[in-house]
Amino acid sequence: MIKYNLLLCLCLIIGSAPIADGAPFDYQAPATGSAKCALINIIMDESASMDGDQLFMKTTALPRMAHTLYSSAYGYNNVFLCSSGFGHGSNKDDAALNTARWRSHGCTTYNGHGVAHNTAVTDWESSGQVEDGWYSMQMGMEDVPDVIEGIDLLSHCGRIDKNMILVTDEDRDDRDSTQTASGLKNLIKSNGYVLNVIADVEIDNDLDNIGMKIQNGGYNNTIYTADSSAPLKYVTTVDTRSYKIFADGFKDTNTHYSDLVVDTWGAVFNIESMRTQGEVFADVFVTIKVEEISEGSGGSSGGCGSRCESNSEVGGDPHFTTWTNEHYEYHGQCDLVMLSDPKFADNLGLDIHIRTKIVRFWSYIKSVVIRIGNDLLEIEGTLDDNDAEAHYWINYEYQGDLDDFAGFTVTQALPANYKRQYKIDLSPKYQDAYIVVQLYKEFVRVQFHGGEEVFGNTVGLLGDYNTGKTLARDGSTVMNDFVELGDEWQVLPSEPKLFHEITHPQFPEKCIQPEDPRGERRRRLDESTVSIEQAEAACATLKDPLTIKDCVYDILATQDLDMVGAF
């Protein structure tokens, strides 16, 4: 039986001599054990206004995170906590800058009940007035030891999921002019951390907006809004304005701290929401954080873990998920370039086109065609629930021999007549990488599993691999209007016609858009027999909140509770 450990390392930055069990942790060395570990590195502001925030993190948020991570749903069984603090010291002109900038509180473990073995690790003070969070984050990472309470992290853990949490209500007091935001951001990334910031950032003038994930250079923002009636206690909305227009940060907080999480897997949370909505904030924050940790920020040596794969997909009616896990919809009907990479697999090349079809006020993916090298594989679903036949074309031959597809193996699974899965195993070229086409009735979903080596050069509707930015064909223009984005990636005459038959529309005919989709959608929802509550209950088994949102939408659009099976 594999033993899972949770390494919760809160590096909250305070200001005395470090308490370490061993040598400094080597972030680049491989983890050779078998345990599943999480390293949470919290950086805590120790200025005079932080007393209540420190107490909340110590007695509510962190114990609840540890307890949840120990649960059977996530499978960790050891929590390691490291803590540092910054801002301690009353003299703003203190010559001993380290006194005001940073101090270590050492490391300890949490048990499954969320109780810390050494409570002194979270005994922060609230007496200072100089807060340099950048320096503190750097020192907090350097302060992590290789052995915590007798456990050697690298020999014990098989993976180390690392997460940093900065907690402050001020912007940065610059006590080290040699540091830059880009340098710190790169250091956090290279050490394998995902950074989350709890700071004085009010999101769209609403304290119910607990936090926000910032993508597309700050123009695709997923807002987490507290909602006690929702399955996960919060709902999400997307705002495509520049986040600095509607997120009001104290003085230079957005520039100093919020920008550090832009286009990363982390998020920014409003400290005022934490202060005014303690339990509600805890519910939302812990849910998001635990899910984020469990997805794995650390690989074998604490690298990027499962996030190295930057998995993506498109499906439903249709929902597009970019390489950085941002979700958007496009309801036009036409042939679209899902992704393209002429250099794929030593210049064999990869093209994937999808064909969408409008139904009332929404559309769905009717079929997909995949080209690798000189081979073509086209797949579509069926409207007939009793139809168990495989509907595919290999090099334009219906149900042709699928033993070999451009040197890769294709396998099929049929869990039900109306459900089928095709898996293209890319392992001959890319280890543990594959493409899955999943069918649910007439709905087609395409999923990608692999790292930057596999999909890092792709262009198309899934966006830029590294940043997630939804780019135009010129490779530089960011498109935040997703109707325009979909139209931009309509298959052009200069691109290969991959489907076995031509259908309307084809460029220069424009993609067909549903008429008044919002008004029709509202009217249909008013007439629906499946309620929002029923849809949410059906989708509650899914883990990702944005996928739950997509699932609820599809059920309401199709009035079919079984649509959860498409996810």
TAKAMO-V673870 format. One record per residue. N is the residue number from 0. SS is DSSP state (H for helix, E for strand, - for the rest). OMEGA is omega in whole degrees, 0 to 359 (NA if undefined). NEAR is the number of other C-alpha atoms within 8 Angstrom. Layout:
n = [N & N]
ss = [SS & SS]
omega = [OMEGA & OMEGA]
near = [NEAR & NEAR]
This chain:
n = [0 & 1 & 2 & 3 & 4 & 5 & 6 & 7 & 8 & 9 & 10 & 11 & 12 & 13 & 14 & 15 & 16 & 17 & 18 & 19 & 20 & 21 & 22 & 23 & 24 & 25 & 26 & 27 & 28 & 29 & 30 & 31 & 32 & 33 & 34 & 35 & 36 & 37 & 38 & 39 & 40 & 41 & 42 & 43 & 44 & 45 & 46 & 47 & 48 & 49 & 50 & 51 & 52 & 53 & 54 & 55 & 56 & 57 & 58 & 59 & 60 & 61 & 62 & 63 & 64 & 65 & 66 & 67 & 68 & 69 & 70 & 71 & 72 & 73 & 74 & 75 & 76 & 77 & 78 & 79 & 80 & 81 & 82 & 83 & 84 & 85 & 86 & 87 & 88 & 89 & 90 & 91 & 92 & 93 & 94 & 95 & 96 & 97 & 98 & 99 & 100 & 101 & 102 & 103 & 104 & 105 & 106 & 107 & 108 & 109 & 110 & 111 & 112 & 113 & 114 & 115 & 116 & 117 & 118 & 119 & 120 & 121 & 122 & 123 & 124 & 125 & 126 & 127 & 128 & 129 & 130 & 131 & 132 & 133 & 134 & 135 & 136 & 137 & 138 & 139 & 140 & 141 & 142 & 143 & 144 & 145 & 146 & 147 & 148 & 149 & 150 & 151 & 152 & 153 & 154 & 155 & 156 & 157 & 158 & 159 & 160 & 161 & 162 & 163 & 164 & 165 & 166 & 167 & 168 & 169 & 170 & 171 & 172 & 173 & 174 & 175 & 176 & 177 & 178 & 179 & 180 & 181 & 182 & 183 & 184 & 185 & 186 & 187 & 188 & 189 & 190 & 191 & 192 & 193 & 194 & 195 & 196 & 197 & 198 & 199 & 200 & 201 & 202 & 203 & 204 & 205 & 206 & 207 & 208 & 209 & 210 & 211 & 212 & 213 & 214 & 215 & 216 & 217 & 218 & 219 & 220 & 221 & 222 & 223 & 224 & 225 & 226 & 227 & 228 & 229 & 230 & 231 & 232 & 233 & 234 & 235 & 236 & 237 & 238 & 239 & 240 & 241 & 242 & 243 & 244 & 245 & 246 & 247 & 248 & 249 & 250 & 251 & 252 & 253 & 254 & 255 & 256 & 257 & 258 & 259 & 260 & 261 & 262 & 263 & 264 & 265 & 266 & 267 & 268 & 269 & 270 & 271 & 272 & 273 & 274 & 275 & 276 & 277 & 278 & 279 & 280 & 281 & 282 & 283 & 284 & 285 & 286 & 287 & 288 & 289 & 290 & 291 & 292 & 293 & 294 & 295 & 296 & 297 & 298 & 299 & 300 & 301 & 302 & 303 & 304 & 305 & 306 & 307 & 308 & 309 & 310 & 311 & 312 & 313 & 314 & 315 & 316 & 317 & 318 & 319 & 320 & 321 & 322 & 323 & 324 & 325 & 326 & 327 & 328 & 329 & 330 & 331 & 332 & 333 & 334 & 335 & 336 & 337 & 338 & 339 & 340 & 341 & 342 & 343 & 344 & 345 & 346 & 347 & 348 & 349 & 350 & 351 & 352 & 353 & 354 & 355 & 356 & 357 & 358 & 359 & 360 & 361 & 362 & 363 & 364 & 365 & 366 & 367 & 368 & 369 & 370 & 371 & 372 & 373 & 374 & 375 & 376 & 377 & 378 & 379 & 380 & 381 & 382 & 383 & 384 & 385 & 386 & 387 & 388 & 389 & 390 & 391 & 392 & 393 & 394 & 395 & 396 & 397 & 398 & 399 & 400 & 401 & 402 & 403 & 404 & 405 & 406 & 407 & 408 & 409 & 410 & 411 & 412 & 413 & 414 & 415 & 416 & 417 & 418 & 419 & 420 & 421 & 422 & 423 & 424 & 425 & 426 & 427 & 428 & 429 & 430 & 431 & 432 & 433 & 434 & 435 & 436 & 437 & 438 & 439 & 440 & 441 & 442 & 443 & 444 & 445 & 446 & 447 & 448 & 449 & 450 & 451 & 452 & 453 & 454 & 455 & 456 & 457 & 458 & 459 & 460 & 461 & 462 & 463 & 464 & 465 & 466 & 467 & 468 & 469 & 470 & 471 & 472 & 473 & 474 & 475 & 476 & 477 & 478 & 479 & 480 & 481 & 482 & 483 & 484 & 485 & 486 & 487 & 488 & 489 & 490 & 491 & 492 & 493 & 494 & 495 & 496 & 497 & 498 & 499 & 500 & 501 & 502 & 503 & 504 & 505 & 506 & 507 & 508 & 509 & 510 & 511 & 512 & 513 & 514 & 515 & 516 & 517 & 518 & 519 & 520 & 521 & 522 & 523 & 524 & 525 & 526 & 527 & 528 & 529 & 530 & 531 & 532 & 533 & 534 & 535 & 536 & 537 & 538 & 539 & 540 & 541 & 542 & 543 & 544 & 545 & 546 & 547 & 548 & 549 & 550 & 551 & 552 & 553 & 554 & 555 & 556 & 557 & 558 & 559 & 560 & 561 & 562 & 563 & 564 & 565 & 566]
ss = [- & - & - & - & - & - & - & - & - & - & - & - & - & - & - & - & - & - & - & - & - & - & - & E & - & - & - & - & - & - & - & - & - & - & E & E & E & E & E & E & E & E & E & E & E & - & E & H & H & H & H & H & H & H & H & H & H & H & H & H & H & H & H & H & H & H & H & H & H & H & - & - & - & - & - & - & - & - & E & E & E & E & E & E & E & E & - & - & - & - & - & - & - & - & - & - & H & H & H & H & H & - & E & E & E & E & E & E & E & E & - & - & - & - & - & E & - & - & H & H & H & H & - & - & - & - & - & E & - & - & - & - & H & H & H & H & H & H & H & H & H & H & - & - & E & - & E & E & - & - & E & E & H & H & H & H & E & E & E & E & E & E & E & E & E & E & E & - & - & - & - & - & - & - & - & - & - & - & - & - & H & H & H & H & H & H & H & H & H & H & - & - & E & E & E & E & E & E & E & - & E & E & E & - & - & - & - & - & E & E & E & E & E & E & E & H & H & H & - & E & E & E & E & E & E & E & - & - & - & - & - & - & - & E & E & E & E & E & E & - & - & - & H & H & H & H & E & E & E & - & - & - & H & H & H & H & - & H & H & H & H & - & - & - & - & - & - & E & E & E & H & H & H & H & H & H & - & H & H & H & H & H & H & H & H & H & H & H & H & H & H & H & H & H & H & - & - & - & - & - & - & - & - & - & H & H & H & H & H & - & - & E & E & E & E & - & - & - & E & E & E & - & - & - & - & - & E & E & E & - & - & - & E & - & E & E & E & E & E & E & E & - & - & H & H & H & H & - & - & E & E & E & E & E & E & E & E & E & E & - & - & E & E & E & E & E & E & E & E & E & E & E & - & - & E & E & E & E & E & E & - & - & - & - & - & - & - & - & - & - & - & E & E & E & - & - & E & E & - & - & - & - & - & - & E & - & - & E & E & E & E & E & E & E & E & E & - & - & E & E & E & E & E & E & E & - & - & - & - & - & - & - & - & E & E & E & E & E & E & E & - & - & E & E & E & E & E & E & E & - & - & H & H & H & H & - & - & - & E & - & - & - & - & - & - & - & - & - & - & - & E & - & - & - & - & - & - & E & - & - & - & H & H & H & H & H & H & H & - & E & - & - & - & - & - & - & - & - & - & - & - & - & - & - & - & - & - & - & - & - & - & E & - & - & - & - & H & H & H & H & H & H & H & H & H & H & H & - & - & - & - & H & H & H & H & H & H & H & H & - & - & - & - & - & H & H & H & H & H & H & H & H & H & H & H & H & H & H & - & - & H & H & H & H & H & H & -]
omega = [179 & 179 & 183 & 178 & 174 & 177 & 181 & 187 & 182 & 178 & 180 & 198 & 186 & 179 & 175 & 183 & 180 & 174 & 186 & 179 & 184 & 178 & 177 & 179 & 179 & 184 & 183 & 182 & 180 & 172 & 191 & 182 & 182 & 185 & 175 & 188 & 174 & 180 & 180 & 188 & 185 & 181 & 190 & 173 & 180 & 178 & 193 & 185 & 192 & 187 & 181 & 180 & 178 & 180 & 180 & 180 & 184 & 189 & 185 & 190 & 185 & 176 & 180 & 176 & 181 & 180 & 181 & 180 & 176 & 187 & 182 & 180 & 185 & 167 & 174 & 177 & 170 & 178 & 176 & 184 & 172 & 187 & 173 & 179 & 178 & 181 & 180 & 180 & 188 & 185 & 183 & 181 & 182 & 180 & 178 & 189 & 182 & 179 & 182 & 189 & 189 & 167 & 182 & 172 & 175 & 185 & 177 & 179 & 168 & 171 & 185 & 177 & 180 & 180 & 180 & 179 & 179 & 185 & 179 & 182 & 179 & 176 & 179 & 176 & 178 & 186 & 187 & 180 & 178 & 187 & 176 & 184 & 180 & 180 & 183 & 177 & 178 & 181 & 178 & 177 & 180 & 187 & 182 & 179 & 179 & 179 & 179 & 182 & 174 & 181 & 176 & 189 & 186 & 180 & 182 & 187 & 172 & 174 & 181 & 180 & 189 & 183 & 179 & 178 & 175 & 180 & 181 & 175 & 180 & 168 & 187 & 167 & 187 & 175 & 178 & 186 & 179 & 182 & 174 & 179 & 181 & 179 & 179 & 180 & 178 & 179 & 178 & 180 & 183 & 176 & 173 & 181 & 162 & 182 & 169 & 184 & 169 & 188 & 181 & 180 & 179 & 188 & 177 & 174 & 183 & 180 & 174 & 175 & 188 & 185 & 186 & 172 & 190 & 182 & 178 & 179 & 180 & 184 & 174 & 193 & 178 & 184 & 178 & 183 & 181 & 178 & 186 & 181 & 182 & 182 & 181 & 180 & 174 & 174 & 181 & 171 & 180 & 177 & 185 & 169 & 171 & 186 & 182 & 176 & 186 & 177 & 186 & 180 & 178 & 181 & 184 & 184 & 181 & 180 & 184 & 190 & 182 & 181 & 181 & 181 & 180 & 179 & 171 & 178 & 182 & 183 & 174 & 181 & 183 & 181 & 178 & 174 & 177 & 183 & 186 & 185 & 189 & 184 & 178 & 178 & 181 & 179 & 184 & 184 & 182 & 179 & 181 & 184 & 182 & 178 & 179 & 180 & 185 & 177 & 170 & 172 & 184 & 175 & 184 & 178 & 184 & 178 & 181 & 172 & 181 & 180 & 174 & 183 & 180 & 183 & 182 & 179 & 170 & 181 & 179 & 193 & 326 & 178 & 178 & 176 & 181 & 181 & 178 & 172 & 171 & 184 & 172 & 182 & 172 & 189 & 177 & 178 & 177 & 173 & 188 & 175 & 177 & 173 & 180 & 176 & 181 & 183 & 183 & 175 & 178 & 173 & 169 & 180 & 179 & 172 & 175 & 178 & 176 & 178 & 183 & 181 & 181 & 170 & 183 & 186 & 180 & 177 & 176 & 178 & 182 & 182 & 179 & 175 & 183 & 175 & 169 & 184 & 180 & 183 & 179 & 175 & 179 & 185 & 173 & 181 & 182 & 177 & 185 & 181 & 182 & 182 & 180 & 183 & 177 & 182 & 178 & 177 & 175 & 185 & 177 & 178 & 182 & 180 & 177 & 183 & 182 & 182 & 182 & 177 & 180 & 180 & 180 & 181 & 175 & 176 & 180 & 173 & 182 & 180 & 177 & 181 & 185 & 178 & 178 & 180 & 173 & 180 & 177 & 184 & 181 & 186 & 177 & 179 & 184 & 184 & 175 & 178 & 180 & 175 & 180 & 170 & 184 & 181 & 169 & 187 & 181 & 185 & 180 & 175 & 180 & 182 & 182 & 178 & 180 & 184 & 183 & 179 & 184 & 190 & 187 & 182 & 185 & 172 & 179 & 187 & 181 & 174 & 178 & 186 & 187 & 185 & 185 & 181 & 179 & 191 & 173 & 181 & 180 & 176 & 182 & 182 & 178 & 182 & 181 & 171 & 190 & 170 & 178 & 179 & 179 & 179 & 181 & 185 & 169 & 181 & 183 & 177 & 180 & 180 & 184 & 173 & 190 & 182 & 185 & 175 & 181 & 177 & 179 & 1 & 172 & 180 & 18 & 171 & 181 & 174 & 181 & 179 & 176 & 180 & 176 & 185 & 182 & 180 & 179 & 180 & 180 & 181 & 181 & 180 & 177 & 183 & 190 & 177 & 176 & 184 & 176 & 180 & 178 & 179 & 180 & 179 & 180 & 184 & 187 & 180 & 178 & 186 & 185 & 184 & 179 & 175 & 175 & 179 & 178 & 180 & 179 & 180 & 182 & 178 & 180 & 180 & 184 & 185 & 183 & 180 & 180 & 179 & 176 & 178 & 179 & 184 & NA]
near = [2 & 5 & 8 & 12 & 13 & 15 & 15 & 15 & 15 & 16 & 22 & 18 & 23 & 19 & 16 & 9 & 6 & 9 & 8 & 12 & 10 & 8 & 8 & 9 & 10 & 6 & 9 & 8 & 7 & 8 & 15 & 10 & 10 & 11 & 12 & 13 & 16 & 18 & 15 & 17 & 18 & 17 & 20 & 17 & 19 & 17 & 15 & 9 & 8 & 12 & 10 & 8 & 9 & 10 & 9 & 10 & 9 & 10 & 8 & 10 & 12 & 10 & 14 & 10 & 12 & 15 & 12 & 9 & 14 & 13 & 10 & 6 & 5 & 9 & 9 & 14 & 12 & 14 & 15 & 16 & 18 & 18 & 20 & 19 & 20 & 21 & 20 & 20 & 11 & 9 & 8 & 8 & 4 & 8 & 4 & 6 & 8 & 8 & 13 & 19 & 19 & 18 & 15 & 18 & 19 & 11 & 17 & 13 & 15 & 16 & 13 & 11 & 8 & 12 & 8 & 11 & 8 & 8 & 7 & 6 & 13 & 8 & 7 & 10 & 9 & 12 & 12 & 13 & 13 & 13 & 14 & 13 & 13 & 10 & 12 & 14 & 12 & 10 & 10 & 16 & 9 & 8 & 12 & 13 & 11 & 13 & 13 & 15 & 8 & 6 & 7 & 9 & 10 & 13 & 9 & 12 & 15 & 15 & 17 & 19 & 19 & 16 & 15 & 14 & 13 & 16 & 12 & 12 & 12 & 10 & 12 & 11 & 8 & 6 & 8 & 6 & 6 & 4 & 9 & 7 & 9 & 7 & 8 & 11 & 9 & 8 & 9 & 11 & 9 & 8 & 10 & 14 & 15 & 13 & 14 & 13 & 13 & 13 & 14 & 13 & 15 & 13 & 14 & 8 & 8 & 7 & 10 & 7 & 15 & 17 & 12 & 13 & 13 & 16 & 16 & 13 & 10 & 13 & 13 & 16 & 14 & 12 & 13 & 13 & 12 & 13 & 8 & 8 & 6 & 9 & 9 & 8 & 11 & 13 & 11 & 11 & 8 & 8 & 10 & 9 & 10 & 9 & 13 & 8 & 7 & 10 & 11 & 12 & 10 & 11 & 7 & 9 & 15 & 13 & 7 & 11 & 10 & 11 & 8 & 10 & 16 & 14 & 12 & 11 & 10 & 10 & 14 & 14 & 12 & 16 & 13 & 10 & 13 & 12 & 9 & 6 & 8 & 10 & 6 & 9 & 12 & 11 & 9 & 14 & 10 & 11 & 9 & 8 & 9 & 11 & 8 & 10 & 12 & 9 & 9 & 14 & 19 & 17 & 13 & 12 & 14 & 18 & 15 & 12 & 15 & 11 & 10 & 9 & 10 & 14 & 13 & 13 & 12 & 11 & 13 & 13 & 12 & 12 & 12 & 13 & 13 & 16 & 15 & 16 & 10 & 11 & 9 & 8 & 9 & 10 & 14 & 15 & 13 & 14 & 12 & 12 & 14 & 12 & 13 & 12 & 12 & 9 & 10 & 12 & 8 & 6 & 7 & 11 & 14 & 14 & 13 & 12 & 14 & 13 & 12 & 14 & 11 & 13 & 7 & 7 & 13 & 11 & 14 & 15 & 16 & 13 & 12 & 13 & 13 & 12 & 13 & 12 & 8 & 7 & 10 & 14 & 13 & 14 & 11 & 12 & 13 & 11 & 6 & 7 & 8 & 6 & 8 & 7 & 5 & 6 & 10 & 10 & 14 & 14 & 7 & 9 & 7 & 8 & 9 & 7 & 6 & 8 & 6 & 9 & 12 & 8 & 6 & 11 & 11 & 12 & 7 & 8 & 7 & 8 & 6 & 7 & 11 & 13 & 11 & 14 & 11 & 11 & 11 & 11 & 12 & 13 & 10 & 8 & 6 & 10 & 7 & 9 & 13 & 12 & 12 & 11 & 12 & 13 & 15 & 13 & 11 & 10 & 15 & 17 & 13 & 11 & 12 & 11 & 12 & 15 & 12 & 11 & 7 & 11 & 11 & 9 & 10 & 10 & 10 & 12 & 13 & 16 & 13 & 13 & 15 & 7 & 13 & 16 & 10 & 14 & 14 & 12 & 9 & 6 & 6 & 7 & 8 & 9 & 10 & 9 & 6 & 10 & 9 & 8 & 14 & 12 & 10 & 8 & 13 & 12 & 11 & 8 & 7 & 4 & 6 & 5 & 5 & 9 & 7 & 7 & 4 & 6 & 5 & 5 & 11 & 13 & 9 & 5 & 6 & 9 & 11 & 8 & 8 & 11 & 6 & 7 & 9 & 7 & 7 & 11 & 10 & 8 & 8 & 9 & 9 & 6 & 6 & 9 & 5 & 11 & 8 & 8 & 6 & 9 & 14 & 12 & 8 & 9 & 11 & 9 & 5 & 8 & 7 & 6 & 10 & 8 & 10 & 13 & 9 & 10 & 13 & 12 & 8 & 12 & 15 & 14 & 10 & 7 & 10 & 8 & 10 & 6 & 12 & 10 & 6 & 10 & 6]
